[in-house]
């Protein structure tokens, strides 16, 4: 079968390979992949800057944002042929840490997890995969091919869960949310903020393309200025860019008792000159919280499935700005000016942008 | 009666003044002050760097760490003559914000609170005060003059409450605590960490004086090196120095899913060159939390009273390294090499260091 494979650590080593069908394993679910979303982590892996192959191998099957359809499922698995499913990306070590042991592999404390398509486990960028039933999450059939948005949405379901749990450390009546970055993560963060009834301001650099309309389509406000220019301080900030100067600005501009969620990964080695004393003083005197979040566990995938089920499907489909057939997978990697989410279509050889 | 007063904003303006007795107010408790603790905020006010007088006045009665004894209490107040009491420092605005309205003035969201001895309310550095019963917290009579430690302990009771509430955002099994700074706040943080059964490492610069023994007396470890030299990463860090480079180091050296509590106020304007991208990346990929905390509400004073009641009284009395009579109040301000907590004694004219 066909698979997009890459040699982690070597730039531009990706290719469409012919690999063996997944080996039949007892109590596993055979899934045909319908679609694969492309994200920043994939691009980093393709550049040779991130990723680890399975032990003893050179190449890794790419892809962690997937949508598949069940071809065969064992009895009692809760899944049947035809179900739409998404694979969970992270898998705990067989000897789990205390968090992995309770299913919170997203909070792994010893770093021994593996991740499909990223870290030591083949990804979902191939025609068929076999997974244990508990590594799959069912998607509402009404969502159809929009189910490929489940994995990125799970990241925000976790972020929102953590924001709300941390926020409730004291009396908590948030009203205003700031989201920095109007890429897929920022837009899904905004969608979930609006679902909670919050006022949401979104900050991004671009003035044209689909982002401003996507933001306004959610009833949120779109800004291209500086954080300091926003009319009021946010109670909740979700930072989705990883841009160092913006990370600092949102920490400074949080409301008293505000919660800043860092959800964007930066590259290291970007040094700024910073008044750390002033920043510490404002965090202390205002009881502010700053926290980082990554990955998601099963309850976040399930919360994400609920969030997508109640979202406006016309809006969700506008989030996917290009669909590229598997035969032209390389077109999905090269960023085009107005891309938001780009998806590789594994079924329709003739789909195009 | 005598009072230590100061003109906020003017350095070295403090003096022992003669002021009017507190006016009799219905349903108020008359308290004679027994002792006043001196802290960093007092020193800042004395330097003219902080503090606000009551509206329409030039001078402020100093002092917010107090111990008093009830002289007269209204029936039904829950207090009787002879009770040891401590005044709560912060008072919400008559038109409270949503946090102040539920008694969480420590989390005030609009900054309109006032503070005895700091912000627009006379402090407790005078012979007698009158307060409403709900502005006083009763101290276990067995604590005696150690009750003056209640207010600083309340700061840590809040810090620990917030650490535990934030930590429980996910599965949480902390073992190791790092405390930076072995002043009164760091030592009380350590005491409360040990009461919870945690292993505690304490980092400070000094190698002599009482601090190493005070730390070891709690069954904690004392270090004078760098954060990076500690044998293991802490699950919980309580930063009590406000020193900018240490603030950055503890953020970097927190364990995955670690919680860093910033409890030390820095001066602003101390610029460091910092790899913000690398710091953001490690906060995100490790699910780390950093939060600031200040002040305390009634439930924290009550938790602090419990923590002091179960502490070793011999250890607590070693924390108070000098007692100075009111007539020599100025001796309490000038820092001496081995000071930990210095207390001004309002009753005993002959007490000395």
Interface residues (C-beta under 8 A of the other chain):
Chain A: X98 X99 X102 X104 X106 X107 X108 X109 X110 X111 X162 X165 X166 X168 X169 X170 X171 X173 X242 X244 X245 X247 X248 X255 X256 X257 X262 X263 X264 X265 X266 X267 X268 X269 X270 X271 X272 X273 X274 X275 X276 X277 X278 X280 X281 X282 X283 X284 X285 X286 X287 X288 X289 X290 X291 X292 X293 X294
Chain B: X98 X99 X102 X104 X106 X107 X108 X109 X110 X111 X162 X165 X166 X168 X169 X170 X171 X173 X242 X244 X245 X247 X248 X255 X256 X257 X262 X263 X264 X265 X266 X267 X268 X269 X270 X271 X272 X273 X274 X275 X276 X277 X278 X280 X281 X282 X283 X284 X285 X286 X287 X288 X289 X290 X291 X292 X293 X294
